[in-house]
Amino acid sequence: MDEQAFPAGGNAPEFTVSEISGAIKRTLEGAFGRVRVRGEITEFKRYPSGHLYFSLKDEGGKIASVVWRGSVSRLGLAPENGLEIIASGRISAYGERSSYQLVIDRMEYAGEGALLARIERLRQRLAAEGLFDPARKQPLPLLPRVIGIVTSAQGAVLHDIRTTIARRFPHPLLVWPVAVQGDAAAAQIAAAIVGFDRLVEGGNPPRPDVLIVARGGGSLEDLMAFNDESVLRAASACRIPLVSAVGHETDTTLIDFVSDRRAPTPTAAAEMVLPMRAELLADIGHRAARLENGVGRMLQALHLRLDRAGARMPDLPGLLGTARMRLDDRAHRLSLALPALVERRRAALAGVERRMPAPSGLIALRRARVDLVGSQLASALRQGLRDRNARALQVRLSPAPLAGMVRVQRARLEGLGGRLEAVSPRAVLERGYVLVRDGRGRAVTRAEGLRAGTHVTMTFADGERDARIEGSGASAQGQLDI
């Protein structure tokens, strides 16, 4: 401040408002320079211009703070009300309002306690929404075709996973390189998980069957990207089974609660998603051997059962031989029984024929009956006519018409008798023919069928005679010994 002339009215110097404001601003900025301030964020506002305005407070005071738009992406964390941080920046005065503020270009969490408190609040909120529910967990495939990996392209994590998979069971890997710490890490990890989930089955690149989200160990601040809400929601919504392998065995992040399986290390994650090829082959060989032994035992049991059943069954060839002998016996008996039956039937028929009366006698008997009935009818008619009107009936029923009726019936009866006589075998025998039958009662119609010494029966019109054939061949024809 330049030395001023003292006015006549007093010894105090006179300053303009701008001079005082500028002096205060220079004093503040020169006295403090770059500072680190610890406090809790309050009254947070994000303006459309991109600038962030809030206050930092503690138990004894509050200081206005601002983050210019160009520094937002380099802050290192996303500010929010209630978050305790350590802000790095410089003190600046705003003369137009007679105020001062902290211009911040870097933030960090105020110790692990603040980080853990923030993580716990987020964990409770997501747990209330059901994102950690075991029912949401998906089973890992037994043998995935493609394995997706979300991790840093540099570092030992990707090398360990590749080495483990190549050693256990070589499989194709699809790597989505991301930053695993820093300001942009959470957004890149969430985008990688969503990107893998949007791949189409059978597309190019192929859709993985399982995902591994991995990084090496680090401090709590280094692992904060895996406690980010956007990453957790992307992992929860992912339709691909997801394995988290963040940090060492003692490190725990919220993605471990959201993922389908948690692996203590990236190497353990690779062992978890793929079986050991040698162990798998050994297990298959063991199962094949057990199956072969089981099938062998089952076949042995079936053979034994078949042998027992065969032992209890009768001798099929013996049964067939017995049945064949029975059939031959029945056939022989049938061949003997049929001719005997025919012979018996023929003898019975011949006996009936011999007992039948002669047709002429039947005709004479029927004629006598007709004559008797005719005479009785004529006598009855005459008697009836005499009782009523003897003269009229005598005229109408004269003996001449009645005799005519009798003659008609007699002629009809004689015609029927003649037809019966014509078809009667007795009439044939009456004409001089003889019926010759062999010993079985069969009619003999040809001489060549008779041998010398054969006994035959000859039936004449008035009876039967037994005869024997003399001679043989052509000389035997007609020679009988009766």
Secondary structure as UniProt FT lines:
FT   TURN            8..9
FT   HELIX           17..32
FT   STRAND          34..46
FT   TURN            48..49
FT   STRAND          52..57
FT   STRAND          62..67
FT   HELIX           69..74
FT   TURN            81..82
FT   STRAND          84..94
FT   HELIX           95..97
FT   STRAND          99..109
FT   HELIX           111..129
FT   TURN            130..132
FT   HELIX           134..136
FT   STRAND          147..151
FT   HELIX           156..168
FT   STRAND          173..177
FT   TURN            183..184
FT   HELIX           185..198
FT   TURN            201..202
FT   STRAND          210..215
FT   TURN            220..223
FT   HELIX           224..227
FT   HELIX           229..237
FT   STRAND          242..246
FT   TURN            249..250
FT   HELIX           255..258
FT   STRAND          261..262
FT   HELIX           266..273
FT   HELIX           277..312
FT   HELIX           316..355
FT   HELIX           359..396
FT   HELIX           399..423
FT   HELIX           425..430
FT   TURN            431..432
FT   STRAND          435..437
FT   TURN            439..440
FT   HELIX           447..449
FT   TURN            452..453
FT   STRAND          455..460
FT   TURN            461..462
FT   STRAND          463..469
FT   HELIX           473..476
FT   TURN            477..478
FT   STRAND          480..481
//
